[in-house]
């Protein structure tokens, strides 16, 4: 006979620290969040592309006219994927890095020029501008070209020349090629990207993408300076940002060890020895005007900067050094120095000189408050620096973090559910394989439980594109998917193969008579019945029928849009996402359900019925587990399945310390828990076991 009916009153959050018997919160969970104090499954994720190159080390999203540019920085380059607001779009487009001319070669002297030495001659042609040289003409031909100004925006192989008017007024045929350039970018496994954008109000009139590939991935305190790169955000070309505008340009490349941030209309860069430096308002190519400034405000490296609301809407920002938090504010003040008035535009306030930061990627702003992880605690800034109380998983995070990979810890957020996510590499993993979540709205903590959805390396939160974007942490491998023979015409990019659904865009093709590995860029029905015409990225060389093999491309990762649907979706393939949660101990010795302290009844709980109350899609299961003593082994029951229309689950399960685990692991599965009722009687009075 049923004696009591209880509700599950476990408190929101997943407590990993401490003992299970001592917890009033959920004791285990996988891919679960909390809303209105109740557990629910975290949303699914869908691939944007499976063809991103290498591990992502920085993502930035720019939205214009219904198009979302997803910029992805990796070790060897930068790429962009253009998608619509549903996450559907084109393929991956690689950036070109142009730069300053370093050396010239392959001189063609031309004829009929006027002999002489000509200085400060503007070189024409090529992809860039601004290069100048001293040109010597002898015997009617150009004989020497000495570079004097490097310009910017050039690529190796550009053919340059000069107008006849600039070298004497007569002649033609002179040219010289660009031999080497300084593009500002060095491919490296240490590259960690920071991005921002700004409007070039004084120059091109374009919105510029600013990108800094700092060699910071292994060590947050490294001191190698690398250039900030800039280019039209609508294009795929970047060049080093240089001081080439204003009244007194130096021509210097803007390079730092830390990164870049925009406090509109100013571009700020920062780096070693507490360096903070900014350009003139609205002109990212002028770093010497009155309101530009360069100062060292801390003894350690500045690793991160973010804009913050300033007084009277003036530009203001927060800058994190390794041991300090600095606020920079635009506060023009004129003072008299030695009888002359001088205007100081910027104020630098040390908010805290005894702080810390785990990684340059772990800071995020949420509704005007800034959250980050220190080297041994969680912190926020809301006008003052404060510790965030975390009794749920602070030890879980710091005890399991792979400190050798601490720079890979990064923050993202899901404002719809009030969450900040910190992805981190756990154990001996070299890439992020888990994340902890702070729910500001519910004031609790939980984690992903090591779910596959937490295997990510970089991300960007939802804005105009209303899905968070995260990059996968699994590199693709070279795997054979299809072999056949193909007919090809010599020097043609088209080969003909039998129709198959195994061959996809981006797959590699190798085979006898095909000299180099090619990549599939188009597939279309052939004029021959039952065949496809496959177009490769380069011409094939065979002139007969040859064996070919189609392989997956190695070294690629997937870019995911999160919080969409319920499953893992890759193109047309859909996989269920496992999700479960486990309650706190509900036994009478633990106070019983709906009680907060033991009542002294040394009885077992005899669970006879569970009445589910879920907003539910797909089948779920319930499993009872528990033990006689706090340090005994759990004894799990069978799994009891239930559907959205299941009214009750009858059973006879008896535990002294009892917990319930609810699970969803079917395609399309989803749930939100409501008020679940438990029908119990008093069980045995005597415990068993040791």
ZISULBEL-V508557 format. One record per pair of residues at least 6 apart in sequence whose C-alpha atoms are under 7 Angstrom apart, sorted by sequence separation. I is the first residue (numbers start at 0). J is the second residue. D is the distance in Angstrom with one decimal. If there is no record, write none. Layout:
BEGIN
i	j	d
I	J	D
I	J	D
END
This chain:
BEGIN
i	j	d
32	38	5.7
33	39	6.0
61	67	5.6
62	68	6.2
71	77	5.8
72	78	6.5
82	88	3.9
135	141	5.8
136	142	5.7
163	169	5.3
198	204	6.9
199	205	5.6
215	221	6.1
230	236	5.9
242	248	5.6
243	249	6.5
260	266	6.2
261	267	5.9
269	275	4.5
279	285	5.7
309	315	4.9
318	324	5.9
319	325	6.4
334	340	5.4
335	341	6.0
363	369	5.7
364	370	6.2
371	377	6.2
372	378	5.9
378	384	6.9
379	385	5.4
412	418	5.6
413	419	6.4
424	430	5.1
425	431	6.9
437	443	6.2
438	444	6.0
447	453	6.5
461	467	4.5
487	493	6.6
524	530	6.4
525	531	4.7
567	573	5.7
568	574	6.4
585	591	5.0
590	596	4.7
626	632	6.1
663	669	6.9
19	26	6.3
31	38	6.4
32	39	5.5
60	67	6.5
61	68	5.1
71	78	5.3
81	88	5.6
82	89	6.5
134	141	7.0
135	142	5.8
163	170	6.0
198	205	6.0
199	206	6.1
230	237	4.6
242	249	5.8
243	250	5.0
260	267	5.3
268	275	6.0
269	276	6.2
278	285	5.7
279	286	5.9
308	315	6.1
317	324	7.0
318	325	5.1
333	340	6.3
334	341	5.4
362	369	6.9
363	370	5.5
371	378	5.4
378	385	5.7
379	386	6.3
412	419	4.3
424	431	3.8
425	432	6.3
437	444	4.7
460	467	4.5
487	494	4.8
509	516	5.3
524	531	4.6
525	532	5.1
566	573	6.3
567	574	5.1
585	592	5.1
589	596	6.5
590	597	3.7
626	633	4.9
31	39	5.7
32	40	6.2
60	68	5.5
61	69	6.8
70	78	5.8
71	79	6.0
81	89	5.7
121	129	7.0
122	130	5.6
135	143	5.3
163	171	6.7
198	206	4.3
199	207	6.7
229	237	5.2
230	238	6.4
242	250	5.0
259	267	5.8
260	268	6.5
267	275	6.9
268	276	5.3
278	286	4.4
307	315	5.5
317	325	5.7
318	326	6.3
333	341	5.3
334	342	6.4
362	370	5.7
363	371	6.5
370	378	5.9
371	379	6.3
378	386	4.4
379	387	6.6
411	419	6.0
412	420	5.5
423	431	4.5
424	432	5.3
425	433	6.6
436	444	5.6
437	445	6.7
459	467	5.9
460	468	6.4
486	494	5.8
487	495	6.7
508	516	5.8
509	517	6.8
523	531	5.7
524	532	6.0
566	574	5.7
567	575	6.4
589	597	4.9
590	598	5.4
625	633	4.9
626	634	6.1
31	40	4.7
32	41	5.8
60	69	4.7
70	79	4.4
80	89	6.5
121	130	6.1
122	131	5.4
134	143	5.9
135	144	6.6
197	206	5.7
198	207	5.9
214	223	6.9
228	237	5.8
229	238	5.5
241	250	6.0
242	251	5.4
259	268	4.5
267	276	5.5
268	277	6.4
277	286	6.7
279	288	5.7
306	315	6.0
307	316	4.8
317	326	4.7
333	342	4.1
362	371	4.4
370	379	4.4
377	386	5.8
378	387	5.3
411	420	5.1
422	431	5.9
423	432	6.4
424	433	6.6
436	445	5.3
459	468	5.3
485	494	6.0
486	495	5.4
507	516	6.5
508	517	5.2
522	531	6.6
523	532	5.4
566	575	5.1
567	576	6.4
588	597	5.5
624	633	6.1
625	634	5.7
14	24	6.0
30	40	6.3
31	41	5.2
59	69	5.9
60	70	6.1
69	79	5.4
70	80	6.6
80	90	6.1
121	131	4.5
134	144	4.7
196	206	6.8
197	207	5.3
228	238	5.3
229	239	6.1
241	251	5.6
242	252	6.5
258	268	5.7
259	269	6.6
267	277	4.3
306	316	4.2
307	317	6.4
316	326	5.8
317	327	6.3
332	342	5.4
333	343	6.2
361	371	5.5
369	379	5.3
370	380	6.7
377	387	5.3
410	420	5.6
411	421	6.5
423	433	5.7
435	445	5.9
436	446	5.4
458	468	5.3
459	469	6.6
485	495	5.4
507	517	5.6
508	518	5.9
522	532	5.9
523	533	6.6
566	576	5.5
588	598	6.9
624	634	5.5
625	635	6.8
13	24	5.9
14	25	6.2
15	26	6.8
30	41	5.6
58	69	6.9
59	70	5.1
68	79	6.3
69	80	5.1
80	91	5.0
120	131	5.2
121	132	6.7
133	144	5.8
134	145	6.5
196	207	5.4
197	208	6.9
228	239	4.4
229	240	5.6
241	252	4.4
258	269	5.7
266	277	5.5
267	278	6.8
279	290	5.6
305	316	5.6
306	317	6.3
316	327	5.2
331	342	6.4
332	343	5.2
361	372	6.3
368	379	6.8
369	380	5.1
410	421	4.6
422	433	5.8
423	434	5.7
435	446	4.1
458	469	4.1
485	496	5.3
507	518	4.5
522	533	4.7
588	599	6.4
624	635	4.2
12	24	5.8
13	25	4.7
14	26	5.7
58	70	5.5
59	71	6.9
68	80	5.8
69	81	6.3
79	91	5.9
80	92	6.4
119	131	5.7
120	132	5.2
132	144	6.3
133	145	5.1
196	208	4.6
213	225	6.0
227	239	5.9
228	240	5.3
240	252	5.9
241	253	5.5
257	269	5.2
258	270	6.7
265	277	6.4
266	278	5.7
279	291	4.8
304	316	6.8
305	317	5.4
315	327	5.5
316	328	6.6
331	343	5.5
332	344	6.2
368	380	5.8
369	381	6.8
409	421	5.7
410	422	6.4
422	434	4.1
434	446	5.7
435	447	6.5
457	469	5.6
458	470	6.2
484	496	6.8
506	518	5.5
507	519	6.4
521	533	5.9
522	534	6.3
588	600	6.0
623	635	5.8
624	636	6.1
10	23	6.0
11	24	6.0
12	25	6.0
13	26	5.7
58	71	4.8
68	81	4.7
78	91	6.5
79	92	5.3
119	132	5.5
120	133	6.2
132	145	5.3
133	146	6.5
160	173	6.0
195	208	6.3
196	209	5.4
212	225	7.0
226	239	5.9
227	240	5.6
239	252	6.4
240	253	5.6
255	268	6.8
257	270	4.0
265	278	5.9
278	291	4.8
304	317	5.6
305	318	6.7
315	328	4.3
331	344	4.0
368	381	5.0
408	421	6.7
409	422	5.5
421	434	5.2
422	435	6.7
434	447	5.6
457	470	5.4
505	518	5.6
506	519	5.5
521	534	5.0
587	600	6.1
588	601	5.7
622	635	6.9
623	636	5.2
9	23	5.8
10	24	4.6
11	25	6.9
13	27	6.2
57	71	6.0
58	72	6.4
67	81	5.6
68	82	6.6
78	92	5.4
79	93	6.6
118	132	6.5
119	133	5.8
132	146	4.2
133	147	6.7
160	174	4.6
195	209	5.2
255	269	6.1
256	270	4.6
257	271	6.9
265	279	6.5
277	291	5.4
304	318	4.3
314	328	6.3
315	329	6.1
330	344	5.4
331	345	6.5
408	422	5.6
409	423	7.0
420	434	6.4
421	435	5.4
433	447	6.1
455	469	6.2
456	470	5.6
505	519	5.1
519	533	6.7
520	534	5.8
587	601	6.9
588	602	7.0
622	636	5.8
9	24	5.3
10	25	6.8
13	28	6.8
57	72	5.1
66	81	6.5
67	82	5.2
78	93	4.4
118	133	4.4
131	146	6.1
132	147	4.8
159	174	5.5
160	175	6.3
194	209	5.6
195	210	6.7
211	226	6.7
255	270	5.3
256	271	6.0
265	280	5.1
277	292	5.5
303	318	5.7
304	319	6.4
314	329	5.6
329	344	5.8
330	345	5.5
357	372	5.5
408	423	4.6
420	435	5.9
421	436	6.4
433	448	6.6
455	470	5.3
456	471	6.2
504	519	5.1
505	520	6.1
519	534	5.9
520	535	5.5
587	602	6.3
622	637	6.2
9	25	6.3
55	71	6.3
56	72	5.5
66	82	5.8
67	83	5.9
77	93	6.2
78	94	5.5
117	133	5.6
118	134	6.5
131	147	5.6
132	148	6.5
158	174	6.4
159	175	5.3
194	210	4.6
211	227	4.7
264	280	5.2
265	281	6.2
276	292	5.6
277	293	6.6
303	319	5.2
313	329	5.9
329	345	4.8
330	346	6.2
356	372	5.8
357	373	4.9
407	423	6.7
420	436	4.6
433	449	4.6
455	471	4.5
456	472	5.6
504	520	5.4
519	535	4.6
520	536	6.1
587	603	6.8
622	638	4.7
55	72	5.8
56	73	5.2
66	83	5.0
77	94	5.6
117	134	5.2
131	148	4.8
158	175	5.7
159	176	5.9
193	210	5.8
194	211	6.5
210	227	5.9
211	228	6.1
264	281	5.0
266	283	6.2
276	293	4.3
301	318	6.7
302	319	5.9
328	345	5.7
329	346	6.4
356	373	4.1
357	374	4.9
419	436	5.6
420	437	6.7
432	449	6.1
433	450	6.9
454	471	6.1
455	472	4.8
504	521	6.3
518	535	5.3
519	536	6.4
586	603	6.8
587	604	6.6
621	638	5.5
622	639	6.3
55	73	4.8
65	83	5.9
116	134	5.9
117	135	6.3
130	148	5.1
131	149	6.8
158	176	4.5
192	210	6.8
193	211	5.2
209	227	6.8
210	228	5.1
275	293	5.9
276	294	6.4
301	319	5.7
302	320	5.6
327	345	6.8
328	346	5.2
355	373	4.8
356	374	5.8
418	436	6.4
419	437	5.2
454	472	5.3
517	535	5.9
518	536	5.4
586	604	5.8
620	638	5.8
621	639	5.0
54	73	6.0
65	84	6.4
116	135	4.5
130	149	4.9
157	176	5.5
158	177	6.5
192	211	5.5
193	212	6.6
209	228	5.7
210	229	6.4
275	294	5.6
301	320	4.0
309	328	6.7
327	346	5.6
328	347	6.7
355	374	6.0
418	437	5.6
419	438	6.5
434	453	6.0
517	536	5.9
620	639	5.2
621	640	6.3
53	73	6.0
115	135	5.9
116	136	6.4
129	149	7.0
130	150	4.0
156	176	5.6
157	177	5.3
192	212	4.4
209	229	4.7
274	294	5.8
275	295	6.2
300	320	5.3
301	321	6.7
327	347	4.7
404	424	6.9
418	438	4.4
433	453	4.9
481	501	6.5
517	537	6.2
620	640	4.2
12	33	6.9
52	73	6.9
53	74	7.0
115	136	5.2
129	150	3.9
156	177	5.1
191	212	5.4
192	213	6.2
208	229	5.6
274	295	4.4
299	320	6.0
300	321	6.1
326	347	5.8
327	348	6.5
417	438	5.4
418	439	6.2
432	453	5.5
433	454	6.3
480	501	6.5
619	640	5.7
620	641	5.9
11	33	6.3
114	136	4.6
115	137	6.8
128	150	5.6
129	151	6.4
155	177	5.2
156	178	6.3
190	212	5.4
191	213	5.3
207	229	6.3
208	230	5.5
273	295	4.7
274	296	6.5
299	321	5.9
325	347	6.7
326	348	5.1
375	397	6.9
417	439	5.4
432	454	4.3
618	640	6.7
619	641	5.5
113	136	6.6
114	137	5.0
128	151	5.9
155	178	5.6
190	213	5.4
191	214	6.0
207	230	5.3
208	231	6.1
272	295	6.4
273	296	5.1
299	322	7.0
325	348	5.6
326	349	6.4
400	423	6.8
401	424	5.7
417	440	5.2
431	454	5.5
432	455	6.8
618	641	5.8
619	642	6.4
112	136	6.8
114	138	6.5
127	151	5.5
128	152	6.5
155	179	5.7
190	214	4.5
191	215	5.8
207	231	4.7
208	232	4.7
273	297	4.2
325	349	4.6
326	350	6.6
400	424	6.0
401	425	5.5
431	455	5.7
618	642	4.8
11	36	5.1
114	139	5.9
127	152	3.9
155	180	6.5
189	214	4.7
190	215	6.3
191	216	5.5
206	231	6.1
207	232	5.0
272	297	6.4
273	298	5.6
324	349	6.1
325	350	5.5
400	425	4.7
401	426	5.5
404	429	6.2
431	456	5.9
617	642	6.5
10	36	6.9
11	37	6.3
113	139	5.8
126	152	6.1
127	153	4.4
154	180	6.7
189	215	6.0
190	216	6.1
205	231	6.1
206	232	5.9
226	252	6.5
227	253	6.0
272	298	5.3
273	299	5.3
324	350	5.4
399	425	5.3
400	426	6.1
401	427	6.0
430	456	6.6
513	539	5.4
514	540	6.6
112	139	4.4
126	153	5.2
189	216	4.8
226	253	5.7
227	254	5.6
272	299	4.9
273	300	4.9
274	301	6.6
324	351	5.2
399	426	5.3
401	428	6.9
513	540	5.5
616	643	6.6
627	654	6.6
111	139	4.6
112	140	5.8
125	153	6.5
126	154	6.8
189	217	6.3
226	254	3.8
271	299	6.5
272	300	5.0
273	301	5.3
323	351	5.3
324	352	6.6
512	540	6.2
513	541	6.0
615	643	5.5
626	654	6.0
627	655	5.0
110	139	5.4
111	140	6.6
225	254	5.0
226	255	6.4
271	300	4.0
323	352	4.2
512	541	4.7
625	654	5.7
626	655	6.2
627	656	6.0
653	682	6.7
110	140	5.0
224	254	5.7
225	255	5.5
270	300	5.4
271	301	6.2
322	352	6.0
323	353	5.9
626	656	5.4
109	140	5.3
126	157	6.9
224	255	4.5
225	256	6.1
270	301	4.9
322	353	5.6
323	354	5.3
422	453	6.8
498	529	5.7
625	656	5.2
626	657	6.9
108	140	4.7
109	141	6.6
125	157	4.8
141	173	6.7
224	256	4.3
269	301	5.8
270	302	6.5
322	354	4.8
323	355	6.8
497	529	6.0
498	530	4.7
625	657	4.3
108	141	4.3
125	158	5.6
223	256	5.4
322	355	4.8
497	530	4.2
498	531	5.2
512	545	6.6
624	657	5.9
625	658	5.7
108	142	6.1
124	158	6.4
125	159	5.9
222	256	5.5
321	355	5.6
496	530	5.5
497	531	6.0
511	545	5.7
624	658	5.3
124	159	4.9
321	356	6.1
495	530	6.5
496	531	5.4
510	545	6.9
511	546	5.8
611	646	6.6
623	658	6.0
624	659	6.2
123	159	5.5
124	160	6.3
495	531	5.7
496	532	6.6
510	546	5.5
511	547	6.7
610	646	6.1
611	647	6.4
623	659	4.8
122	159	6.0
123	160	5.2
248	285	6.9
495	532	4.6
510	547	4.0
610	647	4.5
622	659	5.9
623	660	6.3
122	160	5.5
123	161	5.3
494	532	5.7
495	533	6.1
509	547	5.6
510	548	5.9
609	647	5.7
610	648	6.3
621	659	6.9
622	660	5.1
47	86	6.0
122	161	5.0
248	287	6.9
493	532	6.3
494	533	5.3
508	547	6.7
509	548	5.4
608	647	6.7
609	648	5.1
621	660	5.7
622	661	6.6
47	87	6.7
51	91	6.8
121	161	6.5
244	284	5.3
245	285	5.3
247	287	6.6
493	533	5.5
494	534	6.5
508	548	5.7
509	549	6.7
608	648	5.5
609	649	6.6
621	661	4.7
50	91	7.0
243	284	5.6
244	285	4.7
493	534	4.5
508	549	4.7
608	649	4.5
620	661	5.8
621	662	6.5
242	284	4.9
243	285	6.3
430	472	6.5
492	534	5.5
493	535	6.3
507	549	5.6
508	550	6.3
607	649	5.8
608	650	5.9
620	662	5.2
183	226	5.3
213	256	6.1
241	284	5.8
242	285	5.3
245	288	6.7
492	535	5.1
506	549	6.4
507	550	5.0
607	650	5.0
619	662	5.5
620	663	6.7
213	257	6.6
240	284	6.9
242	286	5.8
257	301	6.0
258	302	6.7
260	304	5.9
262	306	5.6
492	536	6.8
506	550	5.7
507	551	6.1
606	650	6.9
607	651	4.9
619	663	4.7
120	165	6.4
213	258	6.9
257	302	4.9
258	303	6.7
260	305	6.4
492	537	5.5
506	551	5.0
507	552	5.8
606	651	5.8
607	652	6.7
618	663	6.8
257	303	7.0
492	538	3.9
506	552	5.6
605	651	6.7
606	652	5.2
211	258	5.8
273	320	6.8
358	405	6.2
359	406	6.7
361	408	6.0
363	410	6.2
411	458	6.3
413	460	6.9
491	538	4.7
492	539	5.6
502	549	6.9
605	652	5.8
606	653	6.0
618	665	6.9
101	149	6.6
211	259	6.6
357	405	6.5
358	406	4.6
360	408	6.5
361	409	4.4
362	410	6.3
409	457	6.7
411	459	6.2
412	460	5.7
490	538	4.9
491	539	5.6
605	653	4.3
617	665	6.6
100	149	4.8
117	166	6.1
222	271	6.0
360	409	4.6
361	410	4.7
411	460	5.7
490	539	5.4
604	653	5.5
605	654	6.8
99	149	5.1
100	150	6.6
358	408	6.2
360	410	6.4
489	539	6.4
490	540	5.1
603	653	6.5
604	654	5.5
617	667	6.5
99	150	5.4
100	151	7.0
263	314	6.4
489	540	4.8
603	654	5.5
604	655	5.8
616	667	6.8
617	668	4.7
99	151	4.4
262	314	5.6
489	541	5.2
603	655	4.0
616	668	5.1
617	669	6.8
98	151	4.9
99	152	6.5
100	153	6.6
113	166	6.9
262	315	6.5
391	444	5.9
488	541	6.7
489	542	4.7
602	655	6.6
616	669	4.9
98	152	4.6
99	153	6.3
113	167	4.9
262	316	6.7
290	344	5.9
487	541	6.3
488	542	5.1
615	669	5.7
616	670	6.2
97	152	4.7
98	153	5.1
112	167	6.5
183	238	6.9
487	542	6.0
615	670	4.3
97	153	5.0
98	154	6.7
113	169	6.3
182	238	6.1
183	239	5.3
303	359	5.6
487	543	6.2
614	670	5.3
615	671	6.5
97	154	5.2
112	169	5.1
182	239	6.4
302	359	5.5
486	543	6.0
487	544	6.6
613	670	6.3
614	671	5.0
111	169	6.3
112	170	4.1
486	544	4.4
613	671	5.5
614	672	6.5
111	170	4.2
112	171	7.0
485	544	5.4
486	545	6.6
613	672	4.5
627	686	6.0
110	170	5.5
111	171	6.8
484	544	6.4
485	545	5.5
612	672	6.2
613	673	5.4
627	687	6.4
110	171	5.8
484	545	5.3
485	546	6.2
612	673	5.1
627	688	6.8
109	171	5.5
110	172	6.4
484	546	4.1
485	547	6.5
612	674	5.7
109	172	4.0
483	546	5.8
484	547	5.6
612	675	5.1
108	172	6.8
109	173	4.2
197	261	6.6
483	547	5.6
611	675	5.2
108	173	4.8
193	258	6.1
194	259	6.9
195	260	5.9
196	261	6.9
482	547	5.9
483	548	6.6
610	675	5.8
611	676	6.9
107	173	5.4
108	174	6.8
193	259	6.6
195	261	6.4
482	548	4.4
610	676	5.1
107	174	5.1
481	548	5.9
482	549	6.2
609	676	5.9
610	677	6.4
106	174	6.0
107	175	6.1
481	549	5.2
609	677	4.8
106	175	4.5
479	548	6.9
480	549	5.8
586	655	5.7
608	677	5.9
609	678	6.3
105	175	5.6
106	176	7.0
479	549	6.0
480	550	5.5
586	656	4.6
608	678	5.0
104	175	6.1
105	176	5.7
479	550	4.3
480	551	6.9
585	656	6.4
586	657	5.3
607	678	5.7
103	175	6.7
104	176	5.4
478	550	5.2
479	551	6.5
584	656	5.7
585	657	5.3
606	678	6.2
607	679	5.6
103	176	5.7
104	177	6.4
477	550	6.1
478	551	5.2
584	657	5.3
585	658	6.0
606	679	4.6
103	177	4.7
104	178	5.6
477	551	5.3
584	658	5.1
605	679	5.4
606	680	6.8
102	177	6.4
103	178	4.8
476	551	6.9
477	552	5.6
583	658	6.0
604	679	6.5
605	680	5.2
102	178	5.3
476	552	6.7
477	553	4.7
582	658	5.5
604	680	6.4
605	681	5.9
100	177	6.7
102	179	5.2
475	552	6.8
476	553	4.3
581	658	6.7
582	659	5.5
604	681	5.5
605	682	4.9
101	179	5.4
475	553	4.9
476	554	6.3
581	659	5.5
582	660	6.6
603	681	6.1
604	682	5.2
100	179	6.3
101	180	4.8
475	554	5.1
581	660	4.2
602	681	6.1
603	682	4.5
100	180	4.5
101	181	6.5
201	281	6.2
202	282	7.0
220	300	6.5
474	554	5.0
475	555	5.1
580	660	5.6
581	661	6.6
602	682	5.8
603	683	5.4
99	180	5.3
100	181	6.5
200	281	5.1
201	282	5.3
474	555	5.3
475	556	6.3
579	660	6.8
580	661	5.7
602	683	5.9
603	684	6.3
98	180	5.8
99	181	5.1
199	281	5.9
200	282	6.2
474	556	5.2
579	661	5.5
580	662	6.7
602	684	4.5
98	181	5.1
99	182	6.5
198	281	6.8
199	282	5.7
473	556	6.1
579	662	4.1
601	684	6.0
98	182	4.0
199	283	6.6
472	556	7.0
578	662	5.8
579	663	6.2
97	182	5.0
98	183	6.8
471	556	5.8
578	663	5.3
96	182	5.6
152	238	5.8
471	557	5.2
577	663	6.0
578	664	6.3
151	238	7.0
470	557	6.1
471	558	6.1
577	664	4.4
470	558	4.5
576	664	6.0
469	558	6.1
470	559	5.9
575	664	6.0
469	559	5.3
575	665	5.2
468	559	5.6
469	560	6.6
575	666	4.2
468	560	4.6
574	666	6.2
575	667	6.8
467	560	5.8
468	561	6.1
466	560	5.7
467	561	5.3
466	561	5.8
466	562	6.2
566	666	6.4
566	667	6.2
565	667	5.6
565	668	6.4
565	669	6.4
76	186	6.6
75	186	4.3
74	186	5.9
75	187	6.1
74	187	5.2
74	188	4.9
74	189	6.9
74	190	5.4
72	192	6.0
57	191	6.6
56	191	5.1
57	192	4.9
59	194	6.3
56	192	5.8
57	193	6.4
97	236	6.9
219	358	6.5
95	235	6.2
96	236	5.9
97	237	6.2
98	238	5.1
94	235	4.6
95	236	4.8
96	237	5.1
97	238	5.0
98	239	6.2
93	235	6.9
94	236	5.5
95	237	6.4
96	238	5.9
217	404	6.8
219	406	6.2
218	406	6.8
217	406	6.7
216	406	5.7
16	390	6.9
16	391	5.7
15	391	5.7
16	392	5.4
14	391	4.2
15	392	5.1
13	391	6.5
14	392	6.1
16	394	6.1
16	395	6.3
15	395	6.1
84	464	5.6
67	464	6.8
58	457	6.2
56	456	6.7
57	457	5.5
58	458	5.6
59	459	6.2
55	456	6.0
56	457	5.9
57	458	7.0
58	459	6.0
62	463	6.5
54	456	6.8
55	457	5.9
36	441	6.8
55	470	6.1
31	447	6.9
30	447	4.9
29	447	5.6
30	448	6.6
54	472	6.6
29	448	4.7
28	448	6.1
30	450	6.2
29	450	6.3
53	474	6.9
12	443	5.2
13	444	6.4
14	445	6.9
11	443	6.6
12	444	5.2
13	445	4.6
12	445	5.3
53	554	5.5
52	554	6.4
53	555	5.4
54	556	6.7
52	555	4.8
53	556	6.2
51	555	5.4
52	556	6.2
50	555	5.4
51	556	5.2
49	555	6.8
50	556	6.1
51	557	6.1
49	556	5.7
50	557	6.4
51	558	6.8
49	557	4.0
48	557	5.6
49	558	6.5
48	558	5.5
46	557	6.3
47	558	5.4
46	558	5.8
47	559	5.5
46	559	4.5
47	560	6.5
45	559	5.5
46	560	6.3
44	559	6.2
45	560	5.4
44	560	5.5
45	561	6.6
44	561	4.2
43	561	6.1
44	562	5.9
45	563	6.8
42	561	7.0
43	562	5.3
44	563	5.4
42	562	4.4
43	563	5.1
44	564	6.9
42	563	5.9
43	564	5.0
42	564	6.1
43	565	4.1
44	566	6.4
45	567	5.8
46	568	6.3
42	565	5.2
43	566	4.6
44	567	5.2
45	568	4.6
46	569	5.2
43	567	5.8
44	568	6.4
45	569	6.0
46	570	6.9
40	578	6.3
31	578	6.4
30	578	5.1
31	579	6.8
29	578	5.0
31	580	6.9
29	579	5.2
28	579	5.4
29	580	6.4
28	580	4.1
27	580	5.7
28	581	6.1
27	581	5.1
26	581	5.7
25	581	5.7
26	582	5.9
25	582	4.6
26	583	5.6
25	583	5.1
24	583	5.7
23	583	5.6
22	583	6.2
20	584	6.2
9	582	6.1
9	583	5.9
8	592	6.4
7	592	6.3
8	593	5.6
6	592	6.7
5	592	6.0
6	593	6.8
5	593	6.9
20	629	6.0
40	669	6.1
40	670	5.8
39	670	5.6
40	671	6.8
39	671	4.3
38	671	6.2
39	672	6.2
38	672	5.8
37	672	5.9
37	673	6.8
7	674	7.0
6	674	6.3
7	675	6.0
6	675	5.6
7	676	6.8
6	676	4.6
5	676	5.6
6	677	6.0
4	676	6.5
5	677	5.0
4	677	5.5
5	678	6.6
4	678	4.6
3	678	6.0
4	679	6.3
3	679	5.5
1	678	6.4
2	679	6.3
3	680	6.3
1	679	5.9
2	680	5.0
1	680	5.3
END
